[in-house]
Amino acid sequence: MGKKAKLAAKLFAERLEQHLEAQDEQERLDLEGPGSSSLESWFIGPKAENEELFSGLIQQAVKQISSDRREYFPDDPIYITDEIKQSPSFKNSVDVLTENYSKLLEQLSGSVPFYSYRYQAHMNWDLTMPGLLGYFAAMLYNQNNVAAESSPVTTVLEMVTGDDLCEMLGYTIPSDEEIEQGAIRPWGHITCDGSVANLEAMWAARNLKYYAVSAAEALKNEADLAAARQISIPLLNGQHGVLTELDAWTLLNLKVDDVLAIPGRIAELLSQTTGKDEAETVNQALSKYTLQTLGFEEFSRKYLFDVMQPAAILVTSTMHYSWPKSAAVLGMGASSIIPVPVNMDARMEISELRQRLDQCLAIRQPVLMTVCVIGSTEESAVDPIADVIQLREEYRERGLEFVIHADAAWGGYFASILREDTHKTLLMAGKRPYTPAMTMNEYVTAQYEALKDADSITIDPHKAGYIPYPAGGLCYRNSSMRDIVSFQAPVVYHGGIDPTVGIYGIEGSKPGAAAAGVYLSHRVIRTDQSGYGKLLGKTLFNSKRLYAAILTMTREDDPFIVVPFHRIPAEREGGTAEEIKEQLAYIKEFIVDKTNDEIINNKQTMELFRQLGSDQSIVPYTFNLKTAEGLNTDVALMNRLNLEIFKMLSLSPDRHEVGATPMFITQSAFDPSTYGQGFVDAYKQRLGLSGGDSEPVNFLLSTTMSPFLTDTSEGNFIPVLIEALRETVFKAIENIKVNP
């Protein structure tokens, strides 16, 4: 770790510590110590059971800001006098406000009831009360986290929350002493969403890929850097080379941490000659040569004439749409995205990744980054990032280096399931914790344990963190990655004295309220097994119960079948038709028809139960019709049926009869152009269709995020959902017959 990087990490920690020390010990806002353990107190409740508590706490925030306004220079004159309040124009204005506010509230009643047991669609559910309260309270003060002077409170909250996200994901926050000894400090911050976090991650990876080229050119041409001109750097083959003597291909394939250490090492060498801090000298000299300054055309013309291929970005084919969009925005071009096919569980196929890396190596095409999806938004699949990290070591020996990014926008918070409650949070005594919490299976656990070796991670608090929009997040394993994308604005940032996070991302103005919402939710619901781990563990349990219920919902005389995308263990293991039938019967008898207690107390059942469903809590499934000749073989007809079901179980601007919608789901499609022909054909065959054509397959999605679903005051609610789904399918069949 170079001197500059050490100083930057130390300064970051010192600024934060100074801010915290300025606060009274008892009033300090941090994320140390235990949170709470009662799920009942974390949400307003499906039936507004905590309305009185929530209303009182909201009112407390209103009273607080009102008191602050009165007490700030209390002798300053008022403006809105009683006389003004009694005037006709004021009263009329109040009438206009209240009338239109009432109309708005009435219209908002037509919004999707995310808080209900019946909401099973997108990655959204009720919001935590601390998340809402933190957001609402900070919103009243309208702090702008673009600069600390505009957000003296919420900037600190974003900093401590960023650290908490890093630790939850597996990054270690070193002490000052460890930083002095060369430890790398991670860093995280709040973005508006995962798309922006992905864009920032690609931006950092792009600048990083070409940074060593810039440094070599600056050393060759800048007289101020002459004393460091012979600096050497570790190569992928274990040897060292003089930076200014390396060719462009080698400079594009140096290890991440070694590249990030270059400016600090140069500054350290210069300081030995001048006796001064030379960090700013290095920054100014290097900036003239960076891709960020010159742009691709000029940079390539000057420095990359012997590297003919543009950099590639390898991403699982189940990628979020933000990845090609980000490549386009950054000038890489959407065509730089090279999809990596998935296996039958919708996880990245390692053999396919290897094939693409071999192709890049053969034609000397730089690889900018490889992106693993940790929880795809439609299949809830977790890519084998542990294997990708191991594969990078192999390709380093062959001279190829790339950043590894984990897109855990949806799945990031599930890491809390693995984090022990080191604070020994006070638990409720004498009561089983209603819905049991599930651990993740061995494969998924191994991938989460490997996250600590990813170079950057996207995570969305407004998904599995149950936080109000907008609240995305990005974490770097090495905090120096943030420096290579920063643009300092001297008009806003006065000499860099105050701690700030606003200069390290895409966004300018951004709500401090988002950071406050995440902070308070994390403070009350800790990011370990006592808090979010328990909450999400229960959603895993409920999702597996829902999967089992959907799997077995049809009856012998039903005019339809349903096929979940995720196969049961007997299918995955290539069992016979009889073995599959027996396992389905077991699932119906010992899971669907049993209580939670009966399931968890049966060892054999639990062994099977853990293997059911997706890697997280999304269940994809498709319905197909039965005909007089057998199963329907017309893909278009089957797709129409599933689209009709979706329309009946969703809202739109021209249809928002909330009370007439018995449950909510969403839908998507398996398209051969994205998933591969073999993948889609295999699913078609399970549905009774022939494969080989390019027709996509529509499927429906149920996302389970309610921890209460299977243990309400009247027991398991899933049978109610299944009955609503069955009735909708029957109606949908009639609808498509009437409107062929």
C-alpha positions in Angstrom: 0.0 0.0 0.0 1.6 3.3 -1.1 2.1 6.3 1.1 -0.6 8.3 -0.5 -3.1 5.5 -0.1 -2.1 5.1 3.5 -2.5 8.8 4.1 -5.9 8.9 2.4 -7.2 6.0 4.4 -5.9 7.5 7.6 -7.3 10.9 6.8 -10.7 9.4 6.1 -10.7 7.6 9.4 -9.4 10.8 11.3 -12.1 13.0 9.8 -14.8 10.6 10.8 -13.4 10.2 14.3 -13.1 14.0 14.7 -16.8 14.3 13.7 -17.8 11.6 16.2 -15.6 13.0 19.0 -17.3 16.4 18.6 -20.6 14.8 19.7 -21.5 14.0 23.2 -20.6 10.4 24.1 -24.3 9.5 24.8 -25.6 11.3 21.7 -23.1 9.8 19.2 -24.7 8.3 16.2 -22.9 5.1 15.3 -23.6 1.4 14.6 -21.8 -0.1 17.5 -23.6 -2.4 20.0 -26.7 -4.5 19.8 -29.9 -3.6 18.0 -33.4 -5.0 18.8 -34.8 -8.5 18.2 -38.6 -8.1 17.9 -39.9 -8.4 14.3 -43.2 -7.1 15.6 -41.7 -3.8 16.3 -39.8 -3.4 13.0 -42.8 -2.8 10.7 -46.0 -0.8 10.8 -47.7 -4.2 10.2 -49.8 -5.7 7.5 -52.9 -4.3 9.2 -51.3 -1.2 10.7 -51.0 -2.9 14.0 -48.3 -0.3 15.0 -50.2 2.7 13.8 -50.1 4.4 17.2 -46.4 3.9 17.7 -45.6 5.0 14.2 -47.8 8.1 14.4 -46.3 9.1 17.7 -42.8 8.8 16.4 -43.6 10.8 13.2 -45.1 13.5 15.3 -42.0 13.6 17.5 -40.0 14.5 14.3 -42.4 17.3 13.4 -42.2 18.6 17.0 -38.4 18.5 16.9 -38.0 20.5 13.7 -40.6 23.0 14.9 -38.7 23.4 18.1 -35.4 23.8 16.2 -36.9 26.6 14.1 -38.2 28.4 17.2 -34.9 28.1 19.2 -32.6 29.1 16.4 -31.9 32.8 17.3 -35.2 33.0 19.2 -35.3 36.8 19.1 -35.6 36.9 15.3 -39.0 38.1 14.3 -41.8 35.8 13.1 -43.4 36.3 9.7 -46.6 34.3 9.6 -48.6 36.2 12.3 -52.0 35.4 13.7 -53.4 38.3 11.6 -52.1 36.7 8.4 -53.6 33.4 9.4 -56.9 35.0 9.8 -56.8 36.7 6.4 -59.2 35.5 3.6 -56.3 34.7 1.2 -54.5 32.6 3.9 -57.6 30.7 4.7 -58.3 30.1 1.0 -54.8 28.8 0.5 -55.2 26.4 3.4 -58.5 25.2 1.9 -56.8 24.6 -1.5 -54.0 22.7 0.3 -56.2 20.5 2.3 -58.6 19.8 -0.5 -55.9 18.8 -2.9 -54.0 16.9 -0.2 -57.1 14.9 0.5 -57.5 14.2 -3.2 -53.9 13.0 -3.4 -54.4 10.7 -0.4 -57.5 9.3 -2.0 -55.6 8.5 -5.2 -52.7 7.1 -3.3 -55.1 4.5 -1.8 -55.0 3.0 -5.3 -51.3 2.2 -4.9 -49.9 -1.3 -4.8 -50.3 -2.7 -1.2 -46.7 -3.8 -0.8 -47.3 -4.3 2.9 -49.8 -7.1 2.5 -49.3 -10.9 2.7 -50.9 -10.9 -0.7 -48.1 -8.9 -2.3 -45.8 -11.5 -4.0 -44.5 -9.6 -7.1 -41.3 -7.5 -7.2 -38.4 -7.3 -4.8 -40.4 -5.0 -2.5 -42.5 -5.4 0.6 -43.3 -3.3 3.6 -40.7 -0.8 4.8 -39.1 -1.0 8.2 -40.4 1.6 10.7 -36.8 2.8 11.5 -36.1 3.2 7.8 -39.3 5.3 7.3 -38.7 7.3 10.5 -35.0 8.0 9.7 -35.9 9.1 6.1 -38.9 11.2 7.2 -37.0 13.0 10.0 -34.0 13.7 7.9 -36.2 14.8 5.0 -37.6 17.6 7.1 -34.1 19.0 7.3 -33.4 18.5 3.6 -29.7 17.7 3.9 -27.8 17.3 0.7 -25.0 14.7 0.9 -23.1 16.1 -2.1 -21.1 18.1 0.5 -20.5 17.9 4.2 -21.3 21.6 4.7 -24.8 20.9 3.3 -25.2 17.7 5.4 -23.1 17.8 8.6 -25.2 15.1 10.1 -26.2 12.8 7.3 -22.7 12.8 5.7 -21.5 11.1 8.8 -24.4 8.7 8.7 -23.5 7.8 5.2 -19.9 7.1 6.2 -20.7 4.9 9.1 -23.5 3.1 7.1 -21.0 2.6 4.3 -18.7 0.8 6.7 -21.5 -1.3 8.0 -22.5 -2.4 4.5 -18.8 -3.3 3.9 -18.6 -5.4 7.0 -21.9 -7.2 6.3 -20.7 -8.2 2.9 -17.4 -9.6 4.4 -14.9 -6.7 4.0 -12.9 -6.0 7.1 -12.5 -2.5 8.5 -8.9 -2.3 9.7 -7.7 -0.3 12.7 -5.5 2.8 12.3 -2.5 0.7 13.4 -3.3 -2.0 10.8 -3.6 0.7 8.1 -0.1 2.0 9.1 1.2 -1.5 8.6 -0.3 -1.7 5.1 -3.8 -3.0 5.6 -6.3 -2.1 2.8 -9.3 -0.1 3.9 -12.7 -0.8 2.2 -15.2 1.9 1.6 -18.9 2.1 0.7 -21.4 4.8 0.1 -25.1 5.3 -0.7 -26.3 5.8 -4.3 -29.8 6.4 -5.6 -30.1 2.8 -6.9 -28.3 -0.3 -8.1 -28.1 1.0 -11.7 -26.0 4.0 -10.6 -23.9 1.7 -8.4 -23.2 -0.6 -11.3 -22.3 2.4 -13.5 -19.9 3.7 -10.9 -18.3 0.2 -10.5 -17.8 0.0 -14.3 -16.5 3.6 -14.3 -13.9 2.7 -11.6 -12.9 -0.5 -13.4 -12.5 1.3 -16.7 -10.3 4.1 -15.2 -8.3 1.5 -13.3 -7.7 -0.7 -16.4 -5.9 2.2 -18.2 -4.3 3.9 -15.2 -0.9 2.2 -15.3 -0.6 3.3 -19.0 -1.2 6.9 -17.9 1.3 6.6 -15.0 4.0 5.3 -17.4 3.5 8.1 -19.8 3.5 10.7 -17.1 6.8 9.4 -15.7 8.3 9.5 -19.2 7.3 13.0 -19.9 6.9 15.0 -16.7 10.1 16.6 -15.3 8.5 16.9 -11.9 8.3 13.1 -11.7 11.9 12.4 -12.9 13.0 11.1 -9.5 10.5 8.2 -9.7 11.1 7.3 -13.4 12.7 4.0 -12.6 9.9 2.8 -10.3 9.2 -0.9 -10.7 6.0 -2.8 -10.3 5.0 -6.5 -9.6 4.0 -8.4 -12.7 1.5 -11.2 -13.0 4.3 -13.7 -13.5 5.8 -12.9 -10.1 8.6 -10.9 -11.5 9.1 -7.1 -11.4 9.4 -4.6 -14.3 10.2 -0.9 -14.6 6.9 0.8 -15.3 8.2 3.0 -18.1 9.7 0.0 -19.9 6.5 -2.1 -20.1 4.4 -2.5 -23.2 0.7 -1.5 -23.2 -0.6 -5.1 -22.9 1.4 -5.7 -19.8 0.4 -2.3 -18.3 -3.2 -3.3 -18.9 -2.8 -6.5 -17.0 -1.4 -5.6 -13.6 -3.1 -6.5 -10.3 -5.7 -4.2 -9.0 -4.0 -3.3 -5.7 -0.6 -2.8 -7.4 -2.1 -0.3 -9.9 -4.0 1.6 -7.1 -0.7 1.9 -5.2 1.2 3.6 -8.1 0.5 7.2 -7.3 1.3 6.8 -3.6 4.5 5.0 -4.4 5.6 7.8 -6.9 4.7 10.5 -4.3 6.8 8.6 -1.7 9.8 8.5 -3.9 9.5 12.2 -4.7 9.2 13.0 -1.1 12.4 11.3 -0.3 14.1 13.8 -2.7 12.2 17.0 -1.8 11.3 16.4 1.8 7.7 17.6 1.0 4.3 15.9 0.6 4.2 15.4 -3.2 0.7 13.8 -3.5 -0.7 16.8 -5.2 2.2 17.1 -7.6 1.6 13.5 -8.6 -2.1 14.0 -9.0 -1.7 17.1 -11.2 1.0 15.4 -13.4 -0.9 12.1 -13.9 -4.3 13.8 -14.5 -3.1 15.1 -17.9 -2.5 11.6 -19.2 -5.6 9.8 -17.9 -8.4 8.3 -19.9 -10.8 10.4 -17.7 -9.1 13.6 -19.0 -8.3 12.6 -22.6 -11.3 10.5 -23.6 -11.1 7.2 -25.5 -10.2 8.5 -29.0 -7.2 10.6 -27.9 -6.1 8.1 -25.3 -6.1 5.2 -27.7 -4.4 7.1 -30.5 -1.6 8.2 -28.2 -1.0 5.2 -26.0 -2.8 2.0 -27.2 -1.7 1.8 -30.9 -0.3 -1.8 -30.2 -3.5 -3.0 -28.5 -6.0 -3.5 -31.3 -9.0 -4.9 -29.4 -11.3 -2.8 -27.1 -11.8 -4.0 -23.6 -14.4 -6.7 -22.9 -16.8 -6.9 -20.0 -17.9 -10.4 -19.2 -21.4 -10.6 -17.5 -23.8 -13.4 -16.8 -26.5 -13.5 -19.4 -29.1 -13.0 -16.6 -27.6 -9.5 -16.1 -29.6 -6.5 -15.1 -30.3 -4.1 -18.0 -28.1 -1.5 -16.4 -24.9 -3.2 -17.6 -25.2 -2.6 -21.3 -26.6 0.8 -20.5 -23.6 1.6 -18.4 -21.2 0.5 -21.1 -22.9 2.8 -23.5 -22.8 5.8 -21.1 -19.1 5.3 -20.5 -18.2 5.1 -24.2 -17.4 1.4 -24.1 -20.4 0.6 -26.2 -23.0 -1.9 -25.4 -21.2 -4.4 -27.7 -18.3 -4.5 -25.2 -20.7 -6.6 -23.0 -20.0 -10.3 -23.6 -22.8 -12.4 -22.0 -21.7 -15.6 -20.3 -24.4 -18.3 -20.6 -26.0 -19.9 -17.5 -26.6 -23.5 -16.5 -30.0 -25.0 -15.9 -30.1 -23.4 -12.4 -29.6 -19.9 -14.1 -26.1 -19.6 -12.6 -23.1 -18.6 -14.6 -21.6 -21.5 -16.4 -17.9 -21.6 -15.5 -16.9 -23.6 -18.5 -18.4 -20.9 -20.7 -16.6 -18.1 -18.8 -13.3 -20.0 -19.3 -14.0 -20.3 -23.0 -14.6 -16.5 -23.3 -11.5 -15.7 -21.3 -9.5 -18.0 -23.6 -10.8 -16.1 -26.6 -9.8 -12.8 -25.1 -6.4 -14.1 -24.3 -5.9 -15.5 -27.8 -6.7 -12.2 -29.6 -5.1 -10.1 -26.8 -8.4 -8.4 -25.9 -8.2 -6.8 -22.5 -10.8 -7.9 -20.0 -12.1 -4.9 -18.0 -14.2 -6.8 -15.5 -16.2 -10.0 -14.9 -19.5 -9.5 -13.2 -21.2 -12.1 -11.1 -24.8 -11.7 -10.2 -25.5 -12.5 -6.5 -29.2 -12.9 -6.7 -30.6 -12.5 -10.2 -33.8 -10.4 -10.2 -35.9 -13.1 -11.9 -34.5 -16.5 -10.9 -32.9 -15.4 -7.6 -29.8 -17.3 -8.7 -26.4 -16.8 -7.2 -23.4 -17.1 -9.6 -20.4 -19.2 -8.6 -18.2 -16.2 -7.6 -15.9 -18.4 -5.6 -15.0 -20.3 -8.8 -14.6 -17.0 -10.7 -12.1 -15.7 -8.1 -10.2 -19.0 -8.3 -10.3 -18.8 -12.1 -8.8 -15.3 -12.0 -5.7 -16.7 -10.2 -5.3 -19.2 -13.0 -5.5 -16.5 -15.7 -3.2 -14.2 -13.9 -0.5 -16.9 -14.4 -1.3 -16.6 -18.1 -1.0 -12.9 -18.1 -4.6 -11.8 -17.9 -6.0 -9.6 -15.2 -9.5 -8.2 -14.6 -11.7 -6.7 -11.9 -14.3 -8.9 -10.3 -17.6 -7.2 -9.4 -20.5 -8.7 -7.5 -23.9 -7.3 -8.5 -25.6 -8.1 -5.2 -28.2 -5.4 -5.6 -30.9 -7.9 -4.7 -28.9 -10.5 -2.8 -26.5 -8.4 -0.7 -28.4 -8.3 2.5 -28.7 -12.1 2.6 -25.1 -12.0 3.7 -26.4 -11.0 7.1 -27.6 -14.6 7.6 -23.9 -15.6 8.0 -22.9 -12.8 10.4 -22.9 -13.8 14.0 -24.6 -11.7 16.6 -21.5 -10.6 18.5 -23.5 -8.2 20.7 -25.7 -10.9 22.1 -28.9 -9.0 21.4 -31.7 -9.5 23.9 -34.0 -12.1 22.7 -37.7 -12.8 23.5 -37.8 -15.3 26.3 -40.2 -18.3 26.4 -41.4 -18.1 22.8 -40.4 -19.9 19.6 -39.5 -17.2 17.1 -42.7 -17.8 15.0 -41.6 -18.4 11.4 -38.2 -20.3 11.7 -35.2 -18.6 10.1 -33.4 -20.6 7.4 -29.7 -20.7 6.7 -28.6 -20.7 3.0 -27.6 -24.0 1.4 -23.9 -25.0 1.2 -23.4 -23.8 -2.4 -24.9 -20.3 -1.7 -23.1 -20.0 1.6 -19.8 -20.7 -0.2 -20.4 -17.8 -2.6 -21.3 -15.3 0.1 -18.1 -16.3 2.0 -16.2 -15.5 -1.2 -17.6 -11.9 -1.5 -14.7 -10.5 0.6 -12.4 -11.1 -2.4 -14.6 -9.3 -5.0 -13.1 -5.9 -5.9 -16.5 -4.1 -5.7 -20.1 -5.0 -4.7 -23.4 -3.4 -5.6 -26.1 -3.6 -2.9 -29.5 -2.1 -2.7 -30.9 -1.2 0.8 -34.2 -0.4 -0.9 -34.6 -4.0 -1.9 -33.8 -6.6 0.7 -33.0 -3.9 3.2 -36.6 -2.8 3.3 -35.6 0.9 3.1 -37.5 3.7 1.3 -36.4 4.6 -2.3 -33.9 5.9 -3.3 -31.2 3.8 -1.5 -28.7 1.9 -3.5 -25.1 1.3 -2.5 -21.6 0.5 -3.8 -18.8 -1.0 -1.7 -15.1 -1.2 -2.8 -12.7 -3.7 -1.3 -9.9 -1.1 -1.7 -11.0 2.4 -0.9 -8.4 3.8 -3.4 -10.7 2.8 -6.2 -13.0 5.7 -5.3 -10.1 8.1 -6.0 -9.7 7.3 -9.6 -13.3 8.5 -10.4 -13.4 11.6 -8.3 -13.8 15.1 -9.7 -13.1 17.8 -7.1 -15.3 20.9 -7.3 -13.4 23.7 -5.4 -16.4 26.0 -5.3 -18.3 23.4 -3.3 -15.5 21.7 -1.4 -13.4 24.2 0.6 -10.0 22.6 0.7 -11.2 19.2 1.6 -11.3 20.0 5.3 -14.6 18.4 6.0 -15.3 14.7 5.5 -17.5 14.2 2.5 -18.7 11.4 0.2 -20.2 13.4 -2.6 -17.1 13.7 -4.7 -16.7 9.9 -5.2 -19.7 9.1 -7.4 -21.9 9.9 -10.4 -24.5 11.9 -8.5 -24.4 15.5 -7.5 -27.2 16.4 -5.1 -28.6 13.5 -3.2 -30.8 13.2 -0.2 -29.2 12.8 3.2 -32.6 11.3 4.1 -31.6 8.1 2.3 -28.5 7.7 4.4 -30.5 8.5 7.6 -33.1 5.9 6.7 -30.5 3.2 6.1 -28.6 4.2 9.3 -31.6 4.1 11.6 -32.8 0.8 10.2 -29.3 -0.7 10.6 -29.1 0.7 14.1 -32.3 -1.0 15.2 -32.2 -4.1 13.0 -28.5 -5.1 13.0 -26.9 -6.5 9.9 -26.3 -9.9 11.5 -28.2 -12.9 12.7 -30.1 -10.9 15.3 -31.6 -8.5 12.8 -31.6 -8.7 9.0 -30.2 -12.2 9.1 -33.3 -13.3 11.1 -35.7 -11.3 8.9 -34.3 -12.7 5.6 -33.9 -16.1 7.0 -37.6 -16.2 7.6 -38.4 -15.0 4.1 -36.2 -17.9 2.8 -38.3 -20.3 4.9 -41.6 -18.8 3.7 -40.4 -18.8 0.1 -39.7 -22.5 0.2 -43.1 -23.1 1.6 -44.7 -21.1 -1.2 -42.6 -22.9 -3.8 -43.8 -26.3 -2.4 -47.4 -25.1 -2.4 -47.2 -23.9 -6.0 -45.4 -27.1 -7.1 -48.3 -29.2 -5.8 -51.3 -26.9 -6.3 -52.9 -28.7 -9.2 -55.5 -31.5 -9.0 -56.0 -34.4 -11.2 -59.0 -32.9 -13.0 -57.7 -29.4 -13.3 -57.5 -28.1 -16.9 -53.9 -26.9 -16.4 -50.5 -27.7 -15.0 -47.9 -25.6 -13.3 -44.2 -26.1 -13.7 -41.8 -24.1 -11.4 -38.6 -23.2 -13.0 -36.5 -24.6 -10.2 -36.4 -28.4 -10.2 -36.9 -30.5 -7.2 -33.8 -32.5 -6.1 -35.0 -35.7 -7.7 -35.2 -33.9 -11.1 -31.9 -32.2 -10.7 -30.2 -35.5 -9.9 -31.7 -37.3 -12.9 -34.2 -39.4 -11.0 -36.7 -41.7 -12.6 -40.3 -40.6 -13.2 -41.3 -42.8 -10.3 -38.7 -41.2 -8.0 -39.9 -37.7 -9.0 -43.5 -38.7 -8.4 -42.6 -40.1 -4.9 -40.7 -36.9 -3.9 -43.6 -34.7 -5.1 -46.0 -36.8 -2.9 -43.6 -36.4 0.0 -43.4 -32.6 -0.4 -47.3 -32.5 -0.4 -47.7 -34.6 2.7 -44.8 -33.5 4.8 -44.3 -29.9 3.8 -47.4 -28.4 2.2 -49.9 -30.0 4.6 -47.8 -29.5 7.8 -47.3 -26.7 10.3 -44.0 -24.8 10.6 -43.2 -26.7 13.8 -43.9 -30.1 12.2 -41.6 -29.3 9.4 -38.6 -28.1 11.5 -39.0 -31.0 13.9 -38.7 -33.6 11.2 -35.0 -34.1 10.3 -35.7 -35.9 7.0 -38.2 -33.2 5.9 -35.7 -30.4 6.7 -33.0 -32.0 4.7 -35.2 -31.9 1.6 -36.8 -28.6 2.5 -33.4 -26.8 2.4 -32.9 -27.9 -1.2 -36.2 -26.6 -2.5 -36.8 -23.5 -4.5 -34.3 -20.8 -5.6 -31.1 -19.6 -4.0 -33.0 -16.8 -2.3 -36.7 -16.0 -2.2 -38.0 -15.6 -5.8 -40.2 -18.4 -7.3 -40.6 -18.4 -11.1 -43.3 -20.7 -12.6 -45.4 -21.2 -15.7 -48.9 -22.5 -16.3 -49.9 -24.6 -19.4 -53.3 -25.7 -20.6 -54.6 -29.3 -20.9 -56.5 -30.1 -24.0 -58.6 -33.1 -25.1 -55.4 -34.5 -26.8 -53.2 -33.9 -23.7 -51.0 -30.9 -22.9 -51.1 -27.8 -25.1 -48.2 -27.7 -27.4 -48.8 -24.1 -28.7 -46.2 -21.8 -27.1 -48.1 -18.7 -28.1 -51.3 -20.0 -26.4 -49.4 -20.8 -23.3 -47.8 -17.4 -23.2 -51.2 -15.8 -23.6 -52.5 -17.7 -20.6 -49.7 -16.6 -18.4 -49.9 -13.0 -19.6 -53.6 -13.0 -18.8 -52.9 -14.3 -15.3 -50.4 -11.5 -14.8 -52.8 -8.8 -16.0 -55.4 -10.1 -13.6 -52.9 -10.1 -10.7 -51.3 -6.7 -11.2 -52.1 -3.0 -11.4 -51.5 -0.4 -14.1 -52.3 3.3 -14.5 -55.5 2.5 -16.3 -56.4 -0.4 -13.9 -55.9 0.1 -10.2 -58.8 -1.6 -8.4 -56.7 -2.7 -5.5 -59.6 -4.3 -3.6 -60.5 -6.5 -6.6 -57.0 -7.9 -6.9 -56.6 -10.9 -4.6 -52.8 -11.1 -4.8 -50.0 -9.6 -6.8 -47.4 -11.3 -8.9 -45.2 -10.2 -11.8 -43.9 -11.8 -15.0 -41.0 -12.1 -17.5 -39.9 -14.3 -20.3 -37.1 -16.8 -21.0 -35.8 -15.7 -24.4 -33.3 -18.0 -26.2 -31.3 -14.9 -27.3 -30.6 -14.3 -23.6 -30.6 -17.7 -22.0 -29.6 -19.9 -24.8 -31.6 -22.3 -26.9 -30.8 -25.3 -24.8 -31.9 -23.6 -21.6 -35.2 -22.6 -23.0 -35.8 -25.9 -24.8 -35.3 -27.8 -21.6 -37.9 -25.7 -19.8 -40.3 -26.1 -22.8 -40.0 -29.9 -22.6 -40.9 -29.8 -18.9 -44.0 -27.9 -19.9 -45.0 -30.4 -22.5 -43.8 -28.3 -25.5 -41.4 -29.2 -28.2 -38.3 -27.1 -28.4 -36.1 -25.8 -31.2 -37.9 -22.6 -32.1 -37.0 -19.0 -31.0 -40.3 -18.4 -29.2 -39.7 -17.1 -25.7 -41.5 -18.7 -22.7 -43.5 -16.4 -20.5 -43.3 -17.1 -16.8 -44.7 -15.7 -13.6 -42.8 -14.6 -10.5 -43.6 -14.6 -6.8 -41.2 -12.9 -4.5 -41.6 -13.6 -0.8 -40.3 -10.9 1.5 -42.9 -11.1 4.3 -41.4 -12.8 7.5 -45.0 -13.2 8.8 -46.5 -15.1 5.9 -46.7 -18.6 7.4 -47.4 -17.7 11.0 -50.1 -15.1 11.2 -52.6 -14.9 14.1 -54.6 -17.5 12.2 -51.7 -19.6 11.0 -50.3 -20.2 7.5 -51.6 -17.8 4.9 -50.1 -19.5 1.9 -53.3 -21.7 1.3 -55.2 -18.4 0.8 -52.7 -17.3 -1.8 -52.9 -20.6 -3.6 -56.6 -20.6 -3.7 -56.6 -17.0 -5.1 -54.1 -18.1 -7.7 -56.1 -21.2 -8.7 -59.3 -19.1 -9.1 -57.4 -16.6 -11.3 -56.1 -19.4 -13.5 -59.6 -20.7 -14.1 -60.8 -17.2 -15.0 -57.8 -16.6 -17.3 -58.5 -19.8 -19.2 -62.1 -18.7 -19.7 -60.9 -15.2 -20.8 -58.6 -16.5 -23.5 -61.3 -18.8 -24.8 -63.7 -15.9 -25.1 -61.0 -13.7 -26.7 -58.9 -16.0 -28.7 
